[in-house]
Amino acid sequence: MGATKTEHFSPKVNAIASLAKAIGHPARVAIIEYLLKVNTCICNDIVNELPLSQPTVSQHLKALKEAGLIQGEVEGNSICYCINPKAIEKLNNYFGKLSAKISTEHLNCCTK
């Protein structure tokens, strides 16, 4: 399998792909949904909410943070995480435009 050629795509396309890849795992979706539900920065509660080990949750948090979907701040001996609203807004704008375009321009595409 060949290497991806991200340099062939615009920074905007690469940014959306990075965000989409980060939410491409059910555990990460569950983490984001939990952070949205509690609507505050949380530290250790995430591990108690998921049927995963602490190291696995940490790996998923790292992926979400690297993509920019969540933010983390050190508080004492732990890191407290919260949603990055700017990243969620980017996804919302992208999928909103995609949905609007599909609804208006491709109503009859590929339907038989």
N, C-alpha and C positions, 0 to 999 in steps of 0.2 A: 504494500500500500504506500502510495507516495505521500510526501509531506504536504501539508496545507500551504497554500501560497497567499497568506493574508495580505502581503504587500500589494497584491493585484486589486485589492478592494479599498474603497474609501475609508477614512477613519470612522465615519458615521456608521457604515455597514459593519465594520469590525467591532465597534462599540456595542451595537445591538446584538450581534452574534455572541459576544462575550457575556452580556447580561442573560441572553436566552440560554446559553450553555450552563450558566451558573444555576438557573432554576430548572434545569433538565433532570433533576433527580428528586424523587418523592420526599426524601428526608429534608432537602433544602426548601422545597415548597412548604413542608410542614413547619419548618423553622420560621420562614417568613410569615406564614399564617399565624403562628403563635405570637411572634413579635407584634403583628398588627392587632391581635386580640388584646394583648396586655397593654399596648399603647404606651410603653415606657421602656427605659433601658433595663435590661435584666442581666444578671450574672450567671448564677448556677441553676436557675430554674429550668433551663432548656433541656438539660440532661434528664430531669425528672419527667418531662413531657413526652419524650420519645422512647421507643423501644430499642434504643441503641446504646452502645457503650460510650463512656465519656471520651475516649480517644477518637471514636468514629464521629461523634457530634463535633468535636474540635476540628476535625478535618473538613467537615461540611461548613462549619462557621468560617474557617480559613478561606475556602473557595468563594463563599458569598462575600466575604470582606474584600478579597482580591479583585472581584468583579465590581465592587463598589455598591452592591445592593444593601449591605449593612455597614454600620460604623461600630467601632469598638474603642472604649476608653478604659484605661487601667484605673481600677479603684481598689486600693489595698493590694491583696494578693490575687485578685481576679480581674477579668476583663468583662465589662458590662457592654452589651450589644443593643443596638436599636436600628430601626429601618433608616436607610438613606432616602429621604423623599425625592431628591433630584433623580436618582436612578429609577425609582418607581415611576416618576413622571415621564422619563424617557421611554420606558416600556409602554406606558399608557398612551403616549402620543403616537408611538410607532404602530401599535396594534389598533388604536383608534382610526388612524389614517388607512391602515390596511383594510380594516373592516368596512369603512366608508367606501373605499374604492371598490371592494368586492361587491358591496350592496348595490352600488350605482352603475358600475361599468361591466360587470361580469355576471349579470343575472342569468343569462342563457348559455354561458360558457360550459361546455362539457356536460350538458344535461340532455338526456335522451329519453 
